[in-house]
């Protein structure tokens, strides 16, 4: 199995506000990228969200942990997507930052 892709997204919102902004954020991605995303499931337990995304015939799973000053995202990419891990890292960083910036 490939090494997980880990992305840290810094913020200055505090944990509670960052969590508020991220709740339901995955469904927003579904509406934004609906033609490429088949399914999105997210489950929250405290400050941790476990997620599973079906995209481009592949399943991607992972979790994120919301901390006081950052969000740490860990994603298990299937081997076919692991080849583009650096692009995926940039995409996760950008989308996470956009979700946190929304009021």
N, C-alpha and C positions, 0 to 999 in steps of 0.2 A: 504494500500500500504506500502511496506517495505521502511525503511529509505534509502536514497541514499548512495551509496558507494563513499567515497571521498578519493582521493589519491593526495598527493602533491609530485611532482618530482622536486627536486632542480637542478639548472644548473647555470653555470657562463658564458653563451653565450650572454647575452643581449636578449631583446625581439625580435628584427628583425631577428637575426641569428637562434634563437630557432624556430621561425615561419617558416623560410625557410626550416629548416630540417624536420619539421613536416608536411609541405604541401605534400599531396599525400602519407603520411605514412600509412594511413589506407589501401590503395590499395596494399601496400607492404605486409601488414599482410595477405591480401587475397591470395597473391601468396604463402606466407609462410605456411599458414594454410588452404589452399584451400579445403582440404578434409573435414574440420570441419565447414567452414564458407560458408554459402549459398549466402549472400549478404552483401555489405558494402556501405553505403552512407555517404558522408561527405559534409558539407556546411560551408564555412568560411564567417564570417562577422567581419571584423577588426581582432582583436586578439582572437576571439572566434570561435571555430569549434563545430558545432552540428553534431552528428553522430548517425547512426542506424546500428546495426549489427544483421544479422540473423544467428544464430549458433545453431546447435544441436536441431533444431525444436523450438527454443525460439528466441524472439526478445529482443534485449538489446538496450537501447537508452541512450544518455547522451550528455555531452558537455565538452569541455576543454577550459581553458582560459590561454593564454600565457602571463606571466608577465616577468618583467626584470630578475628575479632570480629564478623563479619556474614556473612549469606548474601545474595547478590545474585541476584535472579530476573529474567529478561527473557523476556517472553511476547509472541508475535506473535498478536494476536487477529484473527479474520476481521472484516470491516467490520460485520457484523450484531452481533457481540459488543462491538466497539469502542465502540458507543453506551453500553454499561453498564460502561465501563472503571473508573470509580471504585468501583463495587460489587465488581468483580472484584479490584481492588487490595486492598480491605478483606478479601475472602475469602482471597486468597493470603497476606496478612499474618497473619491469624488461624490458618489451617491450618499455615503454616510455623512459627509460634510453638508451636503444639500439638505438632508433630512434634519440635521441638527440646527441649521440656520433658519428653517421655517419657524414661524411664530405660532 
